[in-house]
Amino acid sequence: MTTAIKEKRELLDLASDLSSFVKKHGWVFRYDIESDALSATIPNLSNDARIQYFDNEMAFYVTKDNKLEGLFIEYFKSNFVEHHRELRPVMRAIEENTGESALVRLNQEKVDKIAPNLEEAIKSLLADRLDLSLQR
């Protein structure tokens, strides 16, 4: 399978079943209160992993050999959730975990709870950007 096809397949797998994708790849969800950024990444990103923006708010951590190692959404609460109101439960789940640390780590139970809402937003962005039709 060529790298480009494999990379696109990973994005589609991510959007179609986020919870399973996260479990399979061992990704960890974190929300940074200070920077208002949500990320889901492998526990330790590769040294060559770089952010590649997909649109103005969403980016992916990708290695030089195009391996997908994470997802990054900036201005999550202040902008992304405002444009994707179905994600309000995601913010509630994050706020339930807010403690003294500026970095909130979400456990798998919380990820399972927020995954369907986040999947829909990612699907919508992928469909718009890749010019896909989601009509069934």
Beta strands, then each sheet from edge to edge (+ up, - down):
strand 1: 28-32
strand 2: 37-41
strand 3: 50-53
strand 4: 58-62
strand 5: 68-73
strand 6: 103-106
sheet 1: 3+ 4- 5+ 2- 1+ 6-
end
